[in-house]
Amino acid sequence: MSKEYLSWDNFIVTKIPSSVKLDPIIYEYIKKDHLILDIGCGFGKVSLQLAFQGFYVEGIDINEAGILAAQESARKLNLDDKAHFRVGDATDLPYIEDKFDIVIMHGLLTIIVDKSDRNKIIQEAYRVLKPEGHLYIVDFGQTWHSDIYRERYLKDFPLTKEEGSFLVYNKDTGEKEYIAHHYTEKELIFLLVNNGFKIDSFETKEFVSRSGNKVNGFVIISKI
């Protein structure tokens, strides 16, 4: 990513985007003895929610400040035995093969602008999942009926070079922060299928962005 944008690992904790809620469908797939990996866990919002309900979760994120905040929250909530956090790169996970029953990516792919990195991340999820394991993805979909997003997609295309991508600005300073990408159903399906996954469930939802805008979204469960 160009140096004119804020590197994701440098976001301060209070500014890490985390607007999408955990979808209830996840509870149809996880059991109390399952080990869950939350890739791109940020400050641990989803991981801690699951740990509070008795599930075992490993959270990983490139942002060290987010991980430190997640670890502190786990201590304060007495969830140290259920939730563990570490700094790491989603394209090169520090875990052995066949370790996890469930892998979660909650609003992660929207910030991955490099197509080769998207494939690496899905491949890594596949590698660390146990046979019969599931990958749960929640992410943003292209929303062309929205005047706001249609304008942003078109205006920023000369820079992003990818339809559905746009610049995100700091609402306080007005400075460019990062490029986000909203996916089509086709993009996500082929990203998963081409990397070995089978689609078990695919739902279209309406999300609210961190700016309060309504946007299409997808909730996907795929399996090995």
Phi, psi and omega per residue, in radians:
M1 nan 2.473 -3.131
S2 -1.025 2.596 -3.135
K3 -1.179 -0.218 3.120
E4 -1.309 -0.154 3.111
Y5 -1.872 2.668 3.112
L6 -1.274 2.164 3.100
S7 -1.150 2.435 -3.029
W8 -1.050 -0.540 -3.124
D9 -1.343 -0.042 3.129
N10 -1.843 0.014 3.091
F11 -1.088 2.355 3.024
I12 -1.303 2.697 -2.972
V13 -0.946 -0.777 -3.053
T14 -1.242 -0.185 -3.114
K15 -1.847 -0.046 3.124
I16 -1.192 2.095 -3.110
P17 -1.084 2.395 3.115
S18 -2.806 1.264 -3.020
S19 -1.815 -0.356 -3.032
V20 -1.543 2.347 -3.103
K21 -1.540 2.722 3.076
L22 -1.133 2.269 -3.105
D23 -1.476 2.413 -3.103
P24 -1.016 -0.371 -3.104
I25 -1.062 -0.419 -3.115
I26 -1.026 -0.540 -3.069
Y27 -1.297 -0.186 3.043
E28 -1.381 -0.189 -3.024
Y29 -2.071 -0.359 -3.095
I30 -1.770 2.523 3.079
K31 -2.079 2.836 -3.051
K32 -1.075 -0.483 -3.121
D33 -1.626 0.071 3.134
H34 -1.317 2.608 3.003
L35 -1.829 2.168 -3.047
I36 -1.914 2.415 3.022
L37 -1.973 2.177 3.113
D38 -1.841 1.758 -3.112
I39 -1.517 2.234 -3.057
G40 1.317 0.813 -2.983
C41 -1.313 -0.171 -3.130
G42 1.060 -2.212 3.129
F43 -1.639 0.259 2.975
G44 1.594 0.245 -3.057
K45 -0.942 -0.959 -3.095
V46 -1.258 -0.732 3.141
S47 -1.014 -0.797 -3.102
L48 -1.209 -0.595 3.072
Q49 -1.059 -0.778 3.134
L50 -1.212 -0.714 3.134
A51 -1.103 -0.673 3.126
F52 -1.077 -0.477 3.131
Q53 -1.584 0.109 3.018
G54 1.754 0.115 -3.131
F55 -1.611 2.687 3.118
Y56 -1.633 2.151 -3.029
V57 -2.307 2.365 2.932
E58 -1.879 2.221 3.102
G59 -1.977 2.422 3.135
I60 -2.393 2.445 -3.138
D61 -2.725 2.659 3.136
I62 -1.346 -0.285 -3.092
N63 -1.545 1.906 -3.073
E64 -1.130 -0.677 3.138
A65 -1.091 -0.693 3.093
G66 -1.096 -0.744 3.138
I67 -1.138 -0.740 3.111
L68 -1.079 -0.681 3.112
A69 -1.166 -0.696 3.124
A70 -1.124 -0.735 3.126
Q71 -1.103 -0.723 3.129
E72 -1.136 -0.727 3.114
S73 -1.104 -0.711 3.118
A74 -1.066 -0.703 3.113
R75 -1.140 -0.807 -3.101
K76 -1.124 -0.553 -3.120
L77 -1.606 0.075 -3.109
N78 0.997 0.743 -3.138
L79 -1.972 0.321 -3.116
D80 -1.001 -0.527 -3.107
D81 -1.439 -0.179 -3.093
K82 -1.958 -0.526 -3.051
A83 -2.196 2.179 3.127
H84 -2.194 2.439 -3.046
F85 -2.270 2.555 3.100
R86 -2.648 2.715 3.082
V87 -1.423 2.360 3.116
G88 -3.035 2.913 -3.084
D89 -1.759 2.239 -3.106
A90 -1.130 -0.373 3.139
T91 -1.469 -0.126 -3.119
D92 -2.651 1.299 -3.025
L93 -1.207 2.416 -3.119
P94 -1.520 0.842 -3.104
Y95 -2.297 2.672 3.101
I96 -1.292 2.886 3.096
E97 -1.172 2.667 3.018
D98 0.999 0.692 -3.060
K99 -1.640 -0.623 -2.955
F100 -1.933 2.600 3.073
D101 -1.485 -0.614 -3.105
I102 -2.376 2.355 2.989
V103 -2.028 2.347 -3.125
I104 -1.990 2.378 2.961
M105 -2.273 1.827 -2.993
H106 -1.898 1.627 -3.113
G107 1.233 0.414 3.140
L108 -1.428 -0.846 -2.974
L109 -1.119 -0.409 -3.126
T110 -1.074 -0.435 -3.125
I111 -1.729 0.040 3.138
I112 -1.643 1.766 -3.029
V113 -1.603 -0.284 3.120
D114 -1.563 2.129 -3.072
K115 -1.118 -0.615 3.121
S116 -1.175 -0.617 3.081
D117 -1.162 -0.652 3.085
R118 -1.013 -0.791 3.121
N119 -1.136 -0.727 3.130
K120 -1.059 -0.716 -3.125
I121 -1.123 -0.767 3.118
I122 -1.172 -0.673 3.100
Q123 -1.110 -0.684 3.108
E124 -1.171 -0.685 3.075
A125 -1.048 -0.759 3.118
Y126 -1.061 -0.756 -3.076
R127 -1.094 -0.717 -3.042
V128 -1.535 -0.139 3.093
L129 -1.382 2.510 3.035
K130 -1.236 2.765 2.995
P131 -0.953 2.394 -3.071
E132 1.278 0.159 3.108
G133 -1.288 2.885 -3.080
H134 -2.173 2.530 3.041
L135 -1.945 2.143 3.134
Y136 -1.860 2.096 3.133
I137 -2.128 2.281 2.979
V138 -2.157 2.144 -3.133
D139 -2.727 3.025 -2.989
F140 -1.510 2.468 3.127
G141 -1.898 2.706 3.119
Q142 -1.077 2.421 -3.002
T143 -2.286 1.293 -3.035
W144 -1.276 -0.359 3.121
H145 -1.289 -0.255 3.116
S146 -1.460 2.171 3.102
D147 -1.004 -0.690 -3.103
I148 -1.075 -0.917 -3.068
Y149 -1.299 -0.632 3.104
R150 -1.021 -0.754 3.128
E151 -1.124 -0.721 -3.112
R152 -1.201 -0.748 3.109
Y153 -1.004 -0.826 -3.063
L154 -1.248 -0.745 -3.098
K155 -1.130 -0.669 -3.036
D156 -1.629 -0.100 -3.108
F157 -0.987 -0.710 3.125
P158 -1.001 -0.476 3.119
L159 -1.603 -0.798 -3.065
T160 -1.304 -0.532 -3.123
K161 1.095 0.348 3.112
E162 -2.493 2.182 3.138
E163 -1.107 2.300 -3.125
G164 1.663 -0.033 3.095
S165 -1.773 2.703 -3.095
F166 -2.815 2.832 3.132
L167 -1.453 2.456 3.043
V168 -1.945 2.285 -3.079
Y169 -1.936 2.624 3.027
N170 -1.220 2.107 -3.047
K171 -1.204 -0.316 3.131
D172 -1.547 -0.730 -3.055
T173 -1.794 -0.339 -3.088
G174 1.375 0.038 -3.125
E175 -1.395 2.643 3.074
K176 -1.146 2.323 3.128
E177 -1.845 -0.950 -3.100
Y178 -2.839 2.987 3.032
I179 -1.738 2.318 3.065
A180 -1.940 2.679 3.097
H181 -2.227 2.276 2.999
H182 -1.768 2.307 -3.008
Y183 -1.631 2.755 2.876
T184 -1.622 2.824 3.060
E185 -1.005 -0.743 -3.121
K186 -1.043 -0.774 -3.132
E187 -1.002 -0.853 -3.080
L188 -1.209 -0.700 3.136
I189 -1.059 -0.845 -3.115
F190 -1.237 -0.548 3.049
L191 -1.043 -0.716 -3.139
L192 -1.336 -0.893 -3.063
V193 -1.111 -0.708 -3.131
N194 -1.205 -0.231 3.104
N195 -1.958 0.389 2.941
G196 1.739 -0.082 -3.089
F197 -1.546 2.702 3.003
K198 -1.980 2.429 -3.104
I199 -1.424 2.163 3.125
D200 -1.751 -0.612 -3.136
S201 -2.674 2.406 3.129
F202 -2.462 2.049 -3.123
E203 -2.209 2.475 3.040
T204 -1.730 2.282 -3.086
K205 -2.248 3.010 2.962
E206 -1.916 2.142 3.114
F207 -1.863 2.962 2.993
V208 -2.105 2.183 -3.114
S209 -1.270 3.015 3.127
R210 -1.150 -0.326 3.099
S211 -1.539 -0.050 3.128
G212 1.579 0.107 3.131
N213 -1.461 2.473 3.054
K214 -1.387 2.378 -3.045
V215 -2.576 2.566 3.054
N216 -1.126 2.662 3.093
G217 -2.611 2.861 -3.135
F218 -2.222 2.460 3.020
V219 -2.114 2.049 -3.012
I220 -2.194 2.322 2.960
I221 -2.019 2.112 3.072
S222 -2.177 2.843 -3.073
K223 -2.414 2.810 3.108
I224 -1.317 nan nan
